[in-house]
Amino acid sequence: MNYGGNWGMMSGIGPVGAITWLVVVIDLVLVGIWLWQQISKK
C-alpha cells in the first residue's frame, strides 16, 4: 500500500494549492526562526 507520500496529495491540488503549500511552509520556517531568536535572547 504505497500512496506515493505527499506527492500523491500535492498532484491532486494543482498549481494554486502547491503555491499556497509553499507559502505556508516558508511562513512556518520564518516563525520558527523568529521564535528561536526570541528564546536565544533570554
Buried (B, 14 or more C-beta within 10 A) or exposed (E): EEEEEEEEEEEEEEEEEEEEBEEEEEEEEEEEEEEEEEEEEE
